[in-house]
């Protein structure tokens, strides 16, 4: 897969909903009902971070949910890419970007949202062909004003800002012309998962799916 094709597919995924849930799953039993709740609420694109021992099994379970598009986040090594693809991930997300990660995803035909935090990183990814990127960590790097500033000289690149995005500031990001969607964890709070309050998560997803985009 070329970087251009990867970005085209990443853009299509980002346009499916204004929020991509960023999911940290500790209990495998939560995976399938969580995916059903988020999809029912209008958020079909799901990023499962590879931060817990059950993450890969969670991806496998969530791929069984009709209407969901499940990907793997926190890709750090080529081995992560191989494992994610084997688990059924349909896209990948990385906090940053290295030649090894980019090459591994390209070789595996895995669409990637590569992370960038500075203008130089954005330019390096664009030079390789990635015009859809993850801005991370968004709030720690200056938030929506910083992303707007980056977009002025580099309007060719569109972003999914992630990291510190919340209901309080999500509108600032979605109002930017260079933002396709955001990544956020607030739609799947741990306490609701522990209680099995899937209807509560459906309600949060519906509210997020209704957010206006520019």
Protein Blocks (a to p, Z undefined) as FASTA:
>chain_A
ZZklmmmmmmmmmmmpmbdcddddfblklmmmmmmmmmmnopabccddffbfklmmmmmm
mmmpghiacddehiabfklmmmmmmnopabdcdfbdcfklmmmmmmnopacddddfbfkl
mmmmmmnopabdcdddfklnopjmlmmmmmmmmmmbccddeehiafklmmmmmmpmkbfb
dcdfklmcfklmmnopaklmmmmmmmmmmpccZZ
